[in-house]
Amino acid sequence: MLGRTYERENCSAARALELVGERWSLLIIRNGAFAGMTRFSEFERRLGVAPNILAKRLADFVTNGLMEVVDSEAGPRGRSYRLTAKGRELNEVIMVLTAWGDRWAAPNGPPVVYEHAGCGGTVAMTTTCTGCEAHPSGTDVVARTGPGATAYQRAAMENRPSQ
Amino acid sequence: MLGRTYERENCSAARALELVGERWSLLIIRNGAFAGMTRFSEFERRLGVAPNILAKRLADFVTNGLMEVVDSEAGPRGRSYRLTAKGRELNEVIMVLTAWGDRWAAPNGPPVVYEHAGCGGTVAMTTTCTGCEAHPSGTDVVARTGPGATAYQRAAMENRPSQ
């Protein structure tokens, strides 16, 4: 059995994956964020996920502050789970995964598109450089140490021009 | 043992997760995309991932067109794996996971920041509406059926204003 954490990693992407990297996690979040689902029975039916797995994921989301229980007296299957701001902000992760899948794994075209509720325009995630307002991609984006880097990271990354 | 696929899903995010949703996958891609790593031994040492897991992930990446083997005669541990365009474009998924982790799980500040190689400015992923150029977030972004939607998805989603 593989663990859930990446203890050696001082990395925000690794921290995020510890919370939502397990099977079904992001699809449950997706259905909460974009289909407005809250009820256990609704997630179970629409996703076809085993109820023990679903119960574990939802309980972990509550523990980690991604969801909150709305009507705790309804019993497990009638219970509702609502995304918190922390959970809802994962909609951006889902949008970027969708965009990548649309480009590389959607031979019939995008199954789903994202729209701006205000105006009906298509919403896309793009990189933007706060310096020059360009939209760099690929090797034009490089990782540098930030304020939370360890001394080890500084030594490793500052010796590599492309890191 | 959980499966790797989401057969019932007609969803590009689910397709993406089938290819990179397993443990270690995105951290291996991250080290290829942002640390320039290619060698098996380098991934193994820096990530501390078990060699059998690493070998499986890299082989799957090659099978699925995310990486290509550069020097196949060097033997398993000396072999190099280079990201293809398909694999490299996952850098945006890693950037968004990082941004979320920075906001919600980085009490000491971001360990890593992303910079524009051209100008040194900070690079961030943002939503942009192609209609009105706003940067909508949260519930202002809604999912609609796209050209690749199934009849079932159309029926389900077009009856829900918020979906």
Interface residues (C-beta under 8 A of the other chain):
Chain A: L2 Y6 R8 E9 N10 C11 S12 A13 A14 R15 A16 L17 L19 G21 R23 L26 L27 R30 F34 A35 G36 L47 G48 I53 G65 A85 K86 R88 E89 L90 N91 E92 V93 I94 M95 V96 L97 T98 A99 W100 G101 D102 R103 W104 A105 A106 N108 G109 P110 P111 V112 V113 Y114 E115 H116 A117 G118 C119 G120 G121 T122 V123 A124 M125 T126 T127 T128 C129 T130 G131 C132 A134 P136 S137 G138 T139 D140 V141 V142 A143 R144 T145 G146 P147 G148 A149 T150 Q153 M157 R160 S162 Q163
Chain B: L2 Y6 R8 E9 N10 C11 S12 A13 A14 R15 A16 L17 L19 G21 R23 L26 L27 R30 F34 A35 G36 L47 G48 I53 A85 K86 R88 E89 L90 N91 E92 V93 I94 M95 V96 L97 T98 A99 W100 G101 D102 R103 W104 A105 A106 N108 G109 P110 P111 V112 V113 Y114 E115 H116 A117 G118 C119 G120 G121 T122 V123 A124 M125 T126 T127 T128 C129 T130 G131 C132 A134 P136 S137 G138 T139 D140 V141 V142 A143 R144 T145 G146 P147 G148 A149 T150 Q153 M157 R160 S162 Q163
